[in-house]
Amino acid sequence: MDKLPVYKLVIDDSKEESGVSAIAFVTQPAVMLDWQAFNEQPKQQFAIVSEEKRLVSGAAMVADLPIYRRSPSGDEYYVIFDKQTIEQIRNKFSRLNLFNSTNEQHTNITMDGVYMVESYLTDEARGVKAPNGYPNITDGSWITTYKIDNPTVWEKVKSGEFRGFSIEGYFDQVLLDEKPMSELDKIAEDIVR
């Protein structure tokens, strides 16, 4: 099948369960961007610059990034979050004080000693940019930084077992269109390279 449906994911602020409930540390981030682990000066590469501060920073959500999905029944489709929805999600996440809601690989394994120290949306008009290493990230993307005091989690970061963030939560879907896979993959490639 050359064309696949594209759904915009949205939340309903009136529903408690709607939105992001946790940010998982994962091997394969859905946003296709590894994080950066750094001290004061991030570099263009994705590498640990300092073990002293134990910080990891990266994209939790990327605006307008087509993300390929396959349902348990085998249906294939893409989902996107636009910048307005990402702002709504980030605001609700903050309002509910979910800064320490993390887990390993989307499991019930919570991570003590891991907490968010930075959360912002990229905004060219305000001069708020993504960290170095993300030159093509789209405006309205959600960048987070976590401090890792837990030595077991830090070892998993250093070993490459954890390479990025992946949000989890409940979302409604709005069908936008059907587009060729090649077009959607090209959009994604341009954003994440």
Beta strands, then each sheet from edge to edge (+ up, - down):
strand 1: 3-10
strand 2: 19-26
strand 3: 36-37
strand 4: 55-61
strand 5: 67-70
strand 6: 76-80
strand 7: 102-104
strand 8: 114-121
strand 9: 142-148
strand 10: 164-170
strand 11: 172-180
sheet 1: 5+ 6- 1- 11+
sheet 2: 7+ 2+ 10-
sheet 3: 3+ 4- 9+ 8-
end
